[in-house]
């Protein structure tokens, strides 16, 4: 899970769908919406590598691509 938002019983989460990779070895980023305990996935049209999920947990600014 990367980012989550919850309001009025609806939860929206941005996830890296690691179930299937495309021919470049990248995975699609999807928006997962929970309503009445049922999930539904929506494609964002963006694909990233598996390392994208490590960015949020990392405190290393070089790994995140940030500089001060």
Order of alpha helices (4+ residues) and beta strands (2+ residues): beta-beta-beta-beta-alpha-alpha
